[in-house]
């Protein structure tokens, strides 16, 4: 992907976001995005392969899906709670966009495939680092796959979002970390067969 002037890129991403909200994925075109952003189609295609890649960029990179924030608190439980709160905050900020696109993801395989490919490449350091520190401190018996634990945390958040809605309470964070993430991480670190 060719780099773009940051201001030009922001205008294109803003136009994509606005059109997604106004007309939806199906009725939105690269022509409309270019016109709204006052950019040429050639400029857009130099940076993105097409509409699916552009929309995935809006969903993932622009809305920080890849970057849960964590901290080194000195304990795995508190590190996971910090990461989990960050996931909750991210989902709260952009739930309308994702829920609005959910039916589109089911009917447009190219968009769904592009999103899956992007999610596989995301940076999981905020989850990996606490797990590695926990092994060094003796809190975990062995390594735990950070991608699997992050996927489980996201699933808990999205389930809550869909069935109960925001805001996410401190009780929800504590129950999820203490009742699910910590027991699963401990079991996986001991090589216990998959719990799900």
Kinemage of the C-alpha trace (Angstrom):
@kinemage 1
@onewidth
@group {chain A} dominant
@subgroup {mainchain}
@vectorlist {calphas} color= white
{ca unk a 1} P 0.000 0.000 0.000
{ca unk a 2} L 1.384 3.385 -1.003
{ca unk a 3} L 1.570 6.004 1.762
{ca unk a 4} L -0.726 9.006 1.522
{ca unk a 5} L -0.549 12.479 2.926
{ca unk a 6} L -2.106 12.109 6.423
{ca unk a 7} L -4.636 14.884 5.763
{ca unk a 8} L -5.726 13.283 2.473
{ca unk a 9} L -5.988 9.866 4.134
{ca unk a 10} L -8.099 11.311 6.961
{ca unk a 11} L -10.453 12.944 4.447
{ca unk a 12} L -10.911 9.641 2.594
{ca unk a 13} L -11.523 7.683 5.803
{ca unk a 14} L -13.958 10.349 7.049
{ca unk a 15} L -15.847 10.240 3.746
{ca unk a 16} L -16.014 6.434 3.915
{ca unk a 17} L -17.341 6.549 7.466
{ca unk a 18} L -19.955 9.173 6.592
{ca unk a 19} L -21.177 7.261 3.534
{ca unk a 20} L -21.311 3.979 5.452
{ca unk a 21} L -23.567 5.662 7.992
{ca unk a 22} L -25.706 7.420 5.359
{ca unk a 23} L -26.162 4.840 2.593
{ca unk a 24} L -24.606 1.587 3.858
{ca unk a 25} L -21.945 -0.633 2.353
{ca unk a 26} L -23.963 -1.895 -0.644
{ca unk a 27} L -24.929 1.534 -1.951
{ca unk a 28} L -21.574 3.172 -1.249
{ca unk a 29} L -19.075 3.363 -4.123
{ca unk a 30} L -15.447 4.397 -4.493
{ca unk a 31} L -16.694 7.145 -6.841
{ca unk a 32} L -18.852 8.593 -4.049
{ca unk a 33} L -15.987 8.350 -1.537
{ca unk a 34} L -13.629 10.148 -3.944
{ca unk a 35} L -16.170 12.888 -4.593
{ca unk a 36} L -16.935 13.383 -0.878
{ca unk a 37} L -13.223 13.423 0.036
{ca unk a 38} L -12.330 15.677 -2.905
{ca unk a 39} L -9.817 13.054 -4.026
{ca unk a 40} L -9.304 11.139 -7.250
{ca unk a 41} L -10.176 7.457 -7.562
{ca unk a 42} L -6.538 6.902 -8.565
{ca unk a 43} L -5.431 8.313 -5.189
{ca unk a 44} L -7.741 5.911 -3.367
{ca unk a 45} L -6.624 2.910 -5.416
{ca unk a 46} L -2.954 3.744 -4.799
{ca unk a 47} L -3.585 3.246 -1.074
{ca unk a 48} L -6.388 0.645 -0.977
{ca unk a 49} L -7.107 -2.286 -3.329
{ca unk a 50} L -10.835 -1.543 -3.291
{ca unk a 51} L -13.930 -0.866 -1.222
{ca unk a 52} L -13.542 -3.896 1.113
{ca unk a 53} L -9.981 -2.916 2.094
{ca unk a 54} L -11.029 0.687 2.638
{ca unk a 55} L -13.964 -0.292 4.853
{ca unk a 56} L -11.786 -2.719 6.854
{ca unk a 57} L -9.296 0.110 7.361
{ca unk a 58} L -12.111 2.288 8.725
{ca unk a 59} L -13.320 -0.509 11.028
{ca unk a 60} L -9.962 -1.698 12.302
{ca unk a 61} L -7.151 0.793 12.003
{ca unk a 62} L -9.106 4.022 12.355
{ca unk a 63} L -11.043 2.796 15.388
{ca unk a 64} L -8.073 1.191 17.142
{ca unk a 65} L -9.485 -2.342 17.137
{ca unk a 66} L -5.921 -3.635 17.111
{ca unk a 67} L -4.674 -1.860 20.169
{ca unk a 68} L -6.103 -2.893 23.513
{ca unk a 69} L -4.321 -0.903 26.166
{ca unk a 70} L -2.718 -2.661 29.094
{ca unk a 71} L -0.319 -1.906 31.897
{ca unk a 72} L 2.230 -3.786 33.972
{ca unk a 73} L 0.401 -3.839 37.291
{ca unk a 74} L 2.485 -6.625 38.812
{ca unk a 75} L -0.251 -9.272 38.629
{ca unk a 76} L -1.808 -11.171 35.747
{ca unk a 77} L -5.313 -10.604 37.102
{ca unk a 78} L -4.952 -6.826 37.146
{ca unk a 79} L -3.132 -6.775 33.778
{ca unk a 80} L -5.992 -8.759 32.201
{ca unk a 81} L -8.552 -6.459 33.827
{ca unk a 82} L -6.807 -3.434 32.255
{ca unk a 83} L -6.795 -5.077 28.803
{ca unk a 84} L -10.416 -6.189 29.201
{ca unk a 85} L -11.542 -2.664 30.175
{ca unk a 86} L -9.754 -1.354 27.079
{ca unk a 87} L -11.630 -3.839 24.857
{ca unk a 88} L -14.916 -2.753 26.495
{ca unk a 89} L -14.147 0.913 25.796
{ca unk a 90} L -13.248 0.200 22.155
{ca unk a 91} L -16.426 -1.822 21.553
{ca unk a 92} L -18.555 0.866 23.224
{ca unk a 93} L -17.081 3.526 20.910
{ca unk a 94} L -17.777 1.693 17.675
{ca unk a 95} L -20.550 -0.826 18.341
{ca unk a 96} L -23.028 0.981 16.091
{ca unk a 97} L -20.712 0.696 13.093
{ca unk a 98} L -19.920 -2.998 13.647
{ca unk a 99} L -23.525 -4.020 14.384
{ca unk a 100} L -24.664 -2.065 11.348
{ca unk a 101} L -22.151 -3.945 9.200
{ca unk a 102} L -22.840 -7.403 10.675
{ca unk a 103} L -25.464 -8.357 8.078
{ca unk a 104} L -23.209 -6.960 5.349
{ca unk a 105} L -20.359 -9.187 6.561
{ca unk a 106} L -22.640 -12.208 6.198
{ca unk a 107} L -23.658 -11.355 2.632
{ca unk a 108} L -20.338 -9.993 1.314
{ca unk a 109} L -17.726 -12.712 1.575
{ca unk a 110} L -14.949 -10.519 0.164
{ca unk a 111} L -15.452 -7.929 2.905
{ca unk a 112} L -15.630 -10.652 5.596
{ca unk a 113} L -12.468 -12.325 4.244
{ca unk a 114} L -10.579 -9.000 4.184
{ca unk a 115} L -11.625 -8.279 7.765
{ca unk a 116} L -10.553 -11.781 8.929
{ca unk a 117} L -7.153 -11.390 7.254
{ca unk a 118} L -6.626 -8.051 8.949
{ca unk a 119} L -7.633 -9.398 12.359
{ca unk a 120} L -5.123 -12.258 12.055
{ca unk a 121} L -2.309 -9.723 11.650
{ca unk a 122} L -3.195 -7.472 14.567
{ca unk a 123} L -0.764 -6.602 17.319
{ca unk a 124} L -1.448 -8.652 20.435
{ca unk a 125} L 1.418 -7.318 22.580
{ca unk a 126} L -1.024 -5.912 25.154
{ca unk a 127} L -2.152 -9.498 25.815
{ca unk a 128} L 1.089 -11.354 25.051
{ca unk a 129} L 3.250 -9.264 27.401
{ca unk a 130} L 1.149 -9.824 30.563
{ca unk a 131} L 0.963 -13.574 29.830
{ca unk a 132} L 4.748 -13.805 29.405
{ca unk a 133} L 5.330 -11.798 32.595
{ca unk a 134} L 2.915 -14.097 34.459
{ca unk a 135} L 4.914 -17.169 33.378
{ca unk a 136} L 8.150 -15.528 34.596
{ca unk a 137} L 6.530 -14.656 37.938
{ca unk a 138} L 5.181 -18.198 38.313
{ca unk a 139} L 1.526 -17.181 38.082
{ca unk a 140} L 1.077 -19.427 35.042
{ca unk a 141} L 2.548 -22.903 34.581
{ca unk a 142} L 3.407 -22.345 30.922
{ca unk a 143} L 2.700 -20.221 27.856
{ca unk a 144} L -0.823 -19.293 26.761
{ca unk a 145} L -1.777 -18.362 23.196
{ca unk a 146} L -2.549 -14.602 23.371
{ca unk a 147} L -4.725 -14.668 20.237
{ca unk a 148} L -7.027 -17.310 21.694
{ca unk a 149} L -7.344 -15.485 25.024
{ca unk a 150} L -7.996 -12.169 23.265
{ca unk a 151} L -10.673 -13.808 21.078
{ca unk a 152} L -12.355 -15.159 24.216
{ca unk a 153} L -12.259 -11.717 25.866
{ca unk a 154} L -13.753 -10.092 22.743
{ca unk a 155} L -16.491 -12.735 22.610
{ca unk a 156} L -17.477 -11.960 26.218
{ca unk a 157} L -17.637 -8.240 25.452
{ca unk a 158} L -19.668 -8.662 22.244
{ca unk a 159} L -22.076 -11.079 23.928
{ca unk a 160} L -22.672 -8.514 26.654
{ca unk a 161} L -23.009 -5.715 24.089
{ca unk a 162} L -25.607 -7.586 22.017
{ca unk a 163} L -27.694 -9.003 24.865
{ca unk a 164} L -27.359 -6.383 27.627
{ca unk a 165} L -25.891 -3.322 25.960
{ca unk a 166} L -23.493 -0.693 27.269
{ca unk a 167} L -22.234 0.712 29.486
{ca unk a 168} L -19.984 -2.068 30.772
{ca unk a 169} L -19.951 -2.152 34.570
{ca unk a 170} L -17.002 -2.839 36.839
{ca unk a 171} L -18.924 -5.945 37.976
{ca unk a 172} L -18.982 -7.235 34.398
{ca unk a 173} L -15.225 -6.678 34.088
{ca unk a 174} L -14.529 -8.410 37.411
{ca unk a 175} L -16.825 -11.376 36.669
{ca unk a 176} L -15.317 -11.838 33.208
{ca unk a 177} L -11.720 -11.663 34.408
{ca unk a 178} L -12.151 -13.665 37.624
{ca unk a 179} L -14.768 -16.131 36.409
{ca unk a 180} L -13.587 -16.780 32.858
{ca unk a 181} L -10.258 -15.323 31.701
{ca unk a 182} L -8.133 -16.199 34.734
{ca unk a 183} L -9.444 -19.800 35.063
{ca unk a 184} L -9.084 -20.399 31.312
{ca unk a 185} L -5.563 -18.900 31.163
{ca unk a 186} L -4.539 -21.043 34.148
{ca unk a 187} L -5.999 -24.205 32.593
{ca unk a 188} L -4.433 -23.523 29.181
{ca unk a 189} L -1.037 -22.838 30.799
{ca unk a 190} L -1.141 -26.332 32.340
{ca unk a 191} L -1.957 -27.924 29.013
{ca unk a 192} L -5.512 -28.748 30.099
{ca unk a 193} L -7.631 -29.728 27.075
{ca unk a 194} L -9.550 -26.886 25.472
{ca unk a 195} L -12.479 -25.641 27.502
{ca unk a 196} L -14.346 -24.424 24.456
